[in-house]
């Protein structure tokens, strides 16, 4: 993009609402509770004819550096440093506060173009807050309503004046969204016997999920080599699903950090429900999903439910046993973890599991290699000729059972889709084929064609009767 804009202000002035307005869709969680946003979030934005990158930030709050508010403020100051200009939001309905004045001084010292934005100006009695904002000494405030979209024309002009027309209308490179959408989603191939080579140059999208305080944000920071995401000993710091662009061995990667997912019965507050919903959307949008287990207390019921959810969504899961630096008797513990993985997750037999430490970086490279291998399997296509030779062999070795004295016949097999691999078998009386025999086919398919650790879809359908239309005409 041609330039970057950071949205800053104290908590609950409408930063995320304006972010969603500029992006054109509801990405950031918006709630009446102050301090919902904690990490900085970047996305491509458009305001009429202007195209730029917008950065949503946590509310500016006073606090010592080691406290959560202090770490949130540090993230916001990094966003200001990265941006070309700043939109400083105040709440015109509420009026100025001491925090507004404090952070106006901080922005003046940052030596970046600042546009003062008086949000919630559609409310009654907002005029006093609007005129009061002149006391900040940041120029004329722009009255807007981020929620209702009012004042956007004036905001556009203020942005152009702040960065200059040469920057505002400079032609940028390909947008982030366009780069991500290069990934092929068309799973249909004209030639059923075509088995394409895996393309390791295409961008890949990876979601990092798990229970609260499993170390997801710490792991991402270790992977990208910078303190990009807010971390700490407190559980539940991450609320929004934050995307981070990264490059690993020359390949573009988009990482999604997500909020911790607790058991449904424990999720009562509306804000946490919104955070979990955001995590679920990140899973559906991702290609590979890394489930972060706490190696010191792994395989709780919630861990297994998260992996099962990923499999049902058709994503490719990889398990990361995090906090490996805290584990003693590592060989013994690793053997136990691998045995539990095989026994407790039979629906995705062969899922890859890697011990890692988000704190020290141990195992991170191996984790990325396993992610790529899982992604290859998830994209795998097998030719129809090979599948039918296999079907003939496997049925001869273990024929389907007879139902009501009549033998079931499996006639033809083809791969209907990839991402995840999906297969269709044409047979007689598909409803009569037992579930146990379908599991036998899936397990044999996994083993014979090397499809470990990803969901495999198999659909049985009745073969068409070429004489059915004649029979109808006779009647």
Buried (B, 14 or more C-beta within 10 A) or exposed (E): BBBBBBBBBBBBBBBBBBBBBBBEEEBBBBBEEEBBBBBBBBBBBEBEEBBBBBBBBBBBBEEEEEBBBEBBBBBBBBBBEEBBBBBBBBBBBBBBEEBBEEBBEBBEEBEBBBBBBBBBBBBEEBEEBBEBBBEBEBBEBBBBBBBEEBBBEBBBBBBBEBBBEEBBEEEEEEBBEEBBEEBEEEBEBEEBEEEEEEEEEBBBBBBBBBBBBBBBBBBBBBBBEEBBBBBBEEEEBBBBBBBBBBEBEEBBBBBBBBBBBBEEEEBEEEBBEBBBBBBBBBBEBBBBBBBBBBBEEBBEEBBBEBBBBBBEBBBBBBBBBBBBBEBEEEEEBBEEBEEBBEEBBEBBBBBBBBBBBBBEBBBBBBBBBBBBBBBBBBBBBBBBEBBBEBBEEBBEEEEBEEBEEEEBEBEBBBBBBBBBBBBBBBBBBBEBBEEEBBEBBBEBBBEEBEBBBBBBBBEBEEBEEEEEEEEEEEE
